[in-house]
């Protein structure tokens, strides 16, 4: 469950946020959430492996690595010249 939080930010920070969002193609909420997570991770002494990879994981999963395709992926990975 997500919660809403309200915060006041100075105009210069809002301008920087707007420029970042336009350049990066993310929403203000996404940018603020990422920045807050990074800040809190650094305050705790570093991020865990999941937090570091969370931005790389697609929202709907990676179809080319789904369980039903495991055999096909393995065959492609191990297929190659067989020296005898």
C-alpha positions in Angstrom: 0.0 0.0 0.0 1.4 3.4 -0.9 0.8 6.6 1.1 0.8 10.2 0.1 3.2 12.7 1.7 3.2 16.5 1.2 6.3 18.6 1.4 7.1 22.2 0.6 10.1 22.8 -1.6 11.8 26.0 -2.5 11.3 27.4 -6.0 14.9 26.7 -7.1 14.5 23.0 -6.1 11.2 22.8 -7.9 12.8 24.2 -11.0 15.6 21.7 -10.9 13.1 18.9 -10.3 11.0 20.0 -13.3 14.2 20.1 -15.6 15.3 16.7 -14.4 11.9 15.2 -15.0 11.6 16.7 -18.5 15.1 15.5 -19.4 14.8 12.0 -17.9 11.2 11.3 -18.8 10.0 10.5 -15.3 7.2 11.9 -13.2 7.9 14.2 -10.3 6.7 11.4 -7.9 9.1 8.9 -9.4 12.0 11.3 -9.2 11.3 12.3 -5.6 10.9 8.6 -4.6 14.2 7.6 -6.2 16.0 10.5 -4.5 14.5 9.8 -1.1 15.3 6.1 -1.4 18.9 6.9 -2.4 19.3 9.4 0.5 17.9 7.0 3.1 20.0 4.1 1.7 23.2 6.2 2.1 22.1 7.2 5.6 21.8 3.5 6.5 25.2 2.7 5.1 24.3 1.6 1.6 21.7 -0.1 -0.4 20.9 -3.8 -0.6 21.1 -5.7 -3.8 17.4 -5.5 -4.5 17.3 -1.7 -4.1 20.2 -1.4 -6.5 18.5 -3.5 -9.2 14.9 -2.3 -8.6 15.0 0.3 -11.3 16.2 -2.3 -13.8 13.3 -4.7 -13.3 10.4 -4.0 -15.7 7.0 -3.5 -14.0 5.5 -6.5 -15.9 8.6 -8.7 -15.6 10.9 -9.7 -18.4 9.0 -11.8 -20.9 12.2 -13.3 -22.4 13.2 -14.7 -19.0 9.8 -16.1 -17.9 9.7 -19.6 -16.4 7.9 -21.2 -19.4 10.8 -20.2 -21.7 13.6 -21.4 -19.4 14.4 -24.5 -21.5 14.5 -22.4 -24.7 16.8 -19.9 -23.1 19.1 -22.6 -21.8 19.3 -24.3 -25.2 20.3 -21.0 -26.8 22.9 -20.3 -24.2 24.5 -23.7 -24.4 24.2 -24.2 -28.1 27.4 -23.9 -30.0 30.1 -25.8 -31.7 30.6 -29.3 -30.2 34.2 -30.2 -30.5 34.7 -34.0 -30.4 
